[in-house]
């Protein structure tokens, strides 16, 4: 089996930079701010999360049947039973929110840009663009979860009923885990795309990454020093 494309480590490095510079994670590390920031994260992400299964399903419907790994992975991620969404909404009681309140909350303009970009890549472009967008989104969710989980757990183990905390942290814990089967499918899926080689991040993945950086309130990437992976 071929190796992962050369742009993957570059994408991961930039996501990691976003995690280290975003005020989201600075606030989650501050006990006086973690509840407010956690609440705001739910409000900002829900419009995007709500539409994600439909976007993934749109890509899945276009993938050629011979790309079995892509079909398997996208079928799992399209969340037909809305299991992932139910885990996400289970976070809301910990933040003192109801689903109705979150649904009626004004959409963050940066979240709106992210929503529009995801719809464009998944529903208006080719399935290849959709795959790249989904790969970027899944890696971002994983690294967000791995960065935020220890901060949430440190706070909630002291301030929240253990059962409520377990229910509320299930979405983050799920995305922080290593899912070996998903990783294998993703690797094979990317290897099945003829133009997945090279060190330049595909446009669709770049668009989703840039949109997420705005939602995360990261500083301009012009201030970021290139990593050794990018220099070589």
C-alpha positions in Angstrom: 0.0 0.0 0.0 1.3 3.5 -0.9 2.2 5.9 1.9 0.1 8.8 2.9 0.5 12.0 0.8 3.3 14.3 1.6 0.9 17.2 2.5 -0.6 15.3 5.4 2.2 16.1 8.0 2.0 19.7 6.8 -1.7 19.9 7.4 -1.4 18.3 10.8 1.4 20.7 11.8 -0.8 23.7 10.9 -3.8 22.3 12.8 -1.5 21.8 15.8 -0.3 25.4 15.5 -4.0 26.5 15.5 -4.5 24.5 18.7 -1.6 26.3 20.4 -2.5 29.8 19.3 -6.3 29.8 19.5 -7.9 31.6 22.5 -10.3 28.7 22.8 -7.6 26.5 24.4 -6.1 29.3 26.4 -9.6 29.9 28.0 -10.2 26.2 28.5 -7.0 26.1 30.6 -8.3 28.9 32.8 -10.7 27.6 35.5 -12.5 31.0 35.6 -13.2 30.9 31.9 -13.7 27.2 31.0 -17.5 27.2 31.4 -18.0 30.4 29.3 -15.6 29.2 26.6 -17.1 25.7 26.5 -20.6 27.2 26.2 -19.4 29.5 23.3 -17.8 26.6 21.5 -21.1 24.7 21.5 -22.9 27.7 20.2 -20.3 28.3 17.5 -19.9 24.7 16.3 -23.5 23.4 16.3 -24.6 25.0 13.0 -21.7 23.2 11.3 -22.1 19.9 13.3 -25.8 19.9 12.5 -25.2 19.8 8.7 -22.1 17.6 8.7 -24.0 14.2 8.2 -25.8 15.6 5.2 -22.5 16.9 3.7 -20.7 13.6 4.2 -23.7 11.7 2.8 -23.6 13.9 -0.3 -20.0 12.9 -1.0 -20.6 9.3 -0.2 -23.3 9.2 -2.9 -20.9 10.3 -5.5 -18.0 8.0 -4.7 -17.4 5.2 -7.3 -18.3 1.8 -6.0 -14.8 0.4 -6.5 -13.4 2.8 -3.9 -14.5 0.5 -1.1 -12.4 2.1 1.6 -14.0 5.5 0.9 -17.5 4.0 0.8 -16.9 2.3 4.2 -15.4 5.3 5.9 -18.0 7.8 4.6 -20.8 5.5 5.4 -19.6 5.4 9.0 -19.0 9.2 9.2 -22.4 10.1 7.6 -23.9 9.2 11.0 -27.3 8.0 9.7 -28.5 7.2 13.2 -27.2 10.6 14.4 -25.2 9.0 17.1 -22.4 11.5 16.9 -24.8 14.4 16.9 -26.5 13.0 20.0 -23.1 12.9 21.8 -22.5 16.4 20.8 -25.8 17.7 22.1 -25.2 15.8 25.3 -22.6 18.4 26.1 -25.2 21.2 26.2 -26.6 20.6 29.7 -23.1 21.0 31.2 -23.0 24.4 29.7 -26.5 25.3 31.0 -27.9 25.2 27.4 -30.9 23.5 25.8 -30.9 22.5 22.2 -33.7 25.0 21.6 -31.5 27.8 22.9 -28.6 26.7 20.7 -30.8 26.4 17.6 -32.1 29.9 18.0 -28.7 31.5 18.8 -27.4 33.9 16.1 -24.8 32.1 13.9 -21.3 33.3 14.3 -20.3 34.9 10.9 -17.1 32.8 10.9 -19.1 29.7 11.4 -21.4 30.7 8.5 -18.3 30.9 6.3 -17.3 27.4 7.4 -20.8 26.1 6.7 -20.8 27.6 3.3 -17.3 26.2 2.5 -18.3 22.7 3.6 -21.5 22.8 1.5 -19.5 24.0 -1.5 -16.9 21.3 -1.2 -19.2 18.4 -0.4 -22.4 19.2 -2.4 -21.3 21.5 -5.3 -17.9 20.2 -6.3 -16.4 16.8 -7.2 -16.4 13.9 -4.7 -12.6 14.3 -4.6 -12.9 17.8 -3.3 -15.5 16.5 -0.8 -13.1 13.8 0.4 -10.3 16.3 1.0 -12.7 18.6 2.9 -13.9 15.7 5.1 -10.4 14.5 5.8 -9.4 18.0 6.9 -12.5 18.3 9.1 -12.0 14.9 10.7 -8.3 15.6 11.5 -9.3 19.0 12.9 -12.0 17.4 15.1 -9.4 14.8 16.4 -6.8 17.4 17.2 -9.3 19.8 18.8 -10.5 16.9 21.0 -7.1 15.7 22.0 -6.1 19.3 22.9 -9.3 20.1 24.8 -10.1 16.8 26.6 -7.4 17.1 29.3 -8.5 20.6 30.0 -12.2 19.7 30.3 -11.5 16.6 32.4 -9.3 18.6 34.8 -12.1 21.1 35.4 -15.1 18.8 35.4 -13.7 16.1 37.7 -13.8 18.8 40.4 -16.9 20.7 39.5 -19.4 18.4 37.8 -21.3 15.3 38.9 -19.3 12.3 37.4 -22.2 10.8 35.5 -23.1 14.2 33.9 -19.4 14.7 33.1 -19.1 11.3 31.4 -22.2 12.0 29.3 -21.1 15.5 28.4 -17.5 14.5 27.5 -18.4 11.5 25.4 -18.2 13.4 22.1 -14.8 14.8 22.8 -13.5 11.5 24.2 -14.7 9.6 21.1 -13.0 12.0 18.7 -9.8 12.0 20.8 -9.4 8.2 20.4 -7.4 6.5 17.8 -9.8 4.6 15.5 -7.5 2.2 13.7 -10.1 1.0 11.2 -11.0 4.6 10.3 -7.3 5.4 9.9 -6.8 2.4 7.5 -9.8 3.4 5.5 -8.7 7.0 5.2 -5.2 6.0 4.1 -6.6 3.7 1.4 -9.2 6.3 0.4 -6.5 8.9 -0.2 -4.3 6.4 -2.0 -7.2 5.7 -4.4 -7.3 9.4 -5.4 -4.8 9.8 -8.3 -3.7 13.3 -7.5 -3.3 12.8 -3.7 0.5 12.9 -3.9 2.8 15.8 -3.4 3.4 18.3 -0.6 0.8 21.0 -1.5 -2.4 20.8 0.6 -5.3 20.3 -1.7 -7.5 23.3 -2.2 -10.6 21.9 -0.5 -8.6 20.9 2.6 -7.0 24.3 2.6 -10.3 26.0 2.4 -11.7 24.1 5.4 -8.6 24.5 7.4 -8.6 28.3 6.8 -12.3 28.5 7.8 -11.7 26.6 11.0 -8.8 28.8 11.9 -11.2 31.8 11.7 -13.7 30.1 13.9 -11.0 29.2 16.4 -10.0 32.9 16.3 -6.3 32.1 15.5 -3.9 34.9 14.6 -2.8 35.3 11.0 -0.7 32.4 9.8 1.7 35.0 8.4 3.0 35.1 12.0 3.7 31.4 12.0 7.2 30.1 11.4 7.4 27.3 8.9 7.9 23.8 10.4 10.8 21.5 9.3 8.3 19.5 7.3 7.4 22.5 5.2 11.0 23.7 4.8 12.4 20.5 3.5 
